[in-house]
């Protein structure tokens, strides 16, 4: 859901106390490209009243902006364009006749912006039109950001109602967001005098997002961001805005949740108006790292009928052993076919080797997929793929889950597979000098399984029909793909966890009773279950059977498998 601060009308009033001038703020409204179709500025200027059009732009290239305003009281008025690029300012009277024009060096408030135009004229009462355009004498049509100010006299009003906002205790509270974008609802302003700092704060409700904090302006700004974990991020100039390389941008990957503080200041010789844009974007890829083992997963959300093509890499010692991995589901009686996870809402990555992806699926289905990568002591690595499913429907539901895997063990599409006890072993052909091996294990007892050459199994998951896996046979030779299927009966608000384990080039043998996942069912696992005995909740360490409750069934499993995997 998009979170954006609403623009509180098109006009706000700024009391400039010492100058006794009230500056009314307006946003540019397109179309305003012709003299006869100028944007109407409702503020009438006089000895105590002016206006600013902020966050305006000559955009696209070749754009001409016209603004019509009325002088209520004859007198001396200044018309200035704040910009970092070469704009031209023209003033017309009510008859469309050119009164004055400014190209360069007409704006004393921005001494370093020598292309910023400005005029000071004695105007009689009446209607006038201002035109702002890119300098036509340059021989090309350019683009630029700007602010247009019209005020009485020659001393520029230099105050805004957000002041004082120079310290964290005075920070302007922008609110919070979980994703989407947040921005200041009215204009932000840095004094034309030196030394002004604006401080903002906002709350990021969900962690693990890609957080981008940017100034959109013509100013030369600098930014400092203090994250909830105390880390400080700074930026002066950035390339995020093609119209202004002097704007600032801070990007934080896997940003932690909590309260952020943003400090914005202008470089020496600059001042004026800007917009602060804060966006929290879901990543397109997650990366898990443990030692030299790396797992990458892409295509995290989108069309539920999509094929997450080539979405997984499992790299170890420079070789990629995986091609595609995914979860599909079908609610019996509600869905005519299988769907892949699509409603990606947020993620949590509390450590470099583990991530949890949260999905809101149709029909009241809430799903969280967790992936955990671990380097093993013998030089291999293991991957846990866990799926938590919650029935948020008021009725009991039967949910069919499918976990699909398309490994390319050893970087080869041609693999050999056979049973190794209760695990499926996929390996490079025996003819290979150095064999690579991958074991697949369903830690949660499955209902059905299937192996087939690519893309047969995938096409069944992607077709328009409801499918049930047909228990196949091993051994297999060719481009291996495989899947497990579970059928869960969930009461309203009941949840269940199913788990799949992968072991790559390691003697590590998994066990569902190995609750701390260190490869050995021992006193440590028994202690976890005993300490948490009787608890219920999500993602409980010690919930061996994945039903959300730690009870006798979990204790029995640890005791029965005690000593497994230990050396």
Residue, then its C-alpha position, 0 to 999 in steps of 0.5 A: x500500500x502506497x504511503x504518501x503525505x497528502x498535499x494540504x491544498x495548493x496554497x499554504x501561508x508563510x509569515x515572514x515576520x521581520x519583513x512583514x510579507x506573507x508568501x503564499x505557496x503554490x504548486x505548478x499545474x500543467x498544462x500552462x504552456x501558452x500565454x492564453x492558458x496561463x496558470x492562474x495564481x489566486x494570490x494578489x500581490x501588494x505591499x505585504x503579500x507575495x507568492x512562490x511557485x515551488x517544485x516547478x519544472x521546465x519539463x519535458x524539453x521545450x516546455x514553456x510555463x506561464x503564470x498569471x497574477x494580479x498586482x493589487x497595489x502599485x509599487x516596486x516588485x521583484x520577480x525571481x527564478x531560483x534555478x541551477x540551469x539557464x532559464x529565461x524570465x519574461x514579464x507580459x502585461x494584460x495585453x500580452x505585450x512584453x514588459x521586461x525580460x531577464x536571462x542571467x545574473x538577475x537573482x541576487x539571492x543565489x550568487x553562485x547561480x549566475x544563470x538564475x534570472x530576476x527582475x525588479x520593476x515598478x508595476x501599476x495595479x493590474x494583471x500580469x503574466x510571467x513566462x519561464x523557459x529554457x534559454x532559447x539562444x543555446x540552440x537546444x531545448x533543455x529541462x530544469x527545476x526551478x521556483x518562481x517568486x514574486x514579492x514586494x520590494x527587493x529584500x527576499x522573504x527568508x522564513x518558513x513556518x517549519x522553523x525552528x527545525x534545526x535539531x533532532x528535538x525540533x525535527x519535523x515529523x513526516x510520519x511513517x511508512x511500510x512501503x511506497x513513498x513519503x514526502x513533505x506535504x508542504x514545501x521545504x525551505x533552506x534560508x538564503x542566509x548561511x547556516x540553516x539546517x532542516x531536520x526531519x524524522x520518520x518511522x520505517x515500520x518494516x525492516x529489510x527494505x531498500x530505503x532511498x532518501x532524496x532531495x528534489x530541487x535545483x539547490x546544491x544540498x548535502x544530507x546526513x541520515x541517522x538510522x535506528x541502529x546508529x549508523x550514519x549515511x552522508x551524501x553531497x552530490x548524486x546522479x539520481x536527478x538528471x536535472x540536478x547533479x547537485x541534489x542529494x541521495x542516500x540509499x540504504x539496503x536492507x534498512x532496519x525498522x525504526x525511527x530515522x533522522x534526516x539532516x538537510x543543508x544547502x551549500x554556501x551561496x545557495x538557499x531556497x525550496x526543495x522537496x524531500x522524497x523518502x521511498x521504501x522499495x521491496x528488493x528485486x533480489x535477496x542475497x544470502x552469504x556464509x563464507x564462500x557460499x552464496x544463495x541468490x533468489x529473484x522474481x520475489x513477487x508479481x503475477x501469480x501465474x508467472x514462471x519465476x524463470x532462472x530465479x535462483x543461484x547457489x554459488x560455491x567455490x565459483x560454480x553455480x549449482x542452481x537454476x530455479x526454485x519456487x513455491x506454488x499453492x492451491x486452495x481446494x475448492x477455491x482455485x482452479x489451478x496452482x499459483x506461485x507466491x505473488x503478494x510480496x509485502x515485506x522482508x526481514x533479514x536479521x543476518x547475512x545468511x537468513x531472510x524471511x519473505x512475507x506474502x499476502x495471498x488471495x482468499x485469506x492466505x498469509x505465507x512467509x518463506x524463510x531461506x537460511x544458508x549455512x557453510x559446513x565444516x567440511x567445505x560444503x553448504x546447506x540450505x533450509x527452505x521453510x514455508x509458513x502458511x496461515x489460514x486467515x479465512x473464517x472457514x476450514x481450508x485444505x491448502x496444497x503446497x508444492x516446492x519445485x527445484x531445478x538444480x544444475x549440479x556442478x554447473x551442468x544441466x545434465x545430472x543423475x539422480x537416485x535415492x540415498x536412504x530417504x533423500x534424493x541425491x542429484x549429482x554430476x554424471x559418474x563420468x565427471x572427474x570431480x563429482x558434485x552432489x546435492x541432496x534434497x530432503x523433505x524435513x516435513x513428511x510429504x504427500x507426493x513427490x515427482x521428478x521429471x526432465x525440464x520443463x515437464x513438471x514446471x509446465x504442469x504447475x503453470x497450466x490451467x488445471x489443478x494438479x497432483x504430483x504423481x509419485x515417480x521413480x528413480x534413478x533419473x538421468x537428464x535435466x533434473x527437476x523435482x517437487x514435493x507436495x503437501x496437503x494441509x487442512x487448516x482451521x481458521x487462523x491455524x498455521x503450519x510450517x513445512x521445510x525442505x533441506x538441501x545439502x551441497x557437497x557435504x556429508x551433513x545429514x539433516x534432521x527435523x529434530x536438529x532444532x538449532x540446525x548445527x548438524x547434531x541432535x544433542x543436549x542443546x536441541x533437547x534443552x531448547x524444547x524443554x525451555x520452550x515447552x508449552x509455548x505456541x507461536x510463529x517460527x518457534x525454535x523447537x517446534x519440530x513438527x511445525x504446528x505452532x505448539x511445542x509439546x510432547x510430540x516435539x520432545x518425542x522426536x528429539x529423543x527418538x533422533x537423539x545423537x543423529x548426525x553427531x560425530 
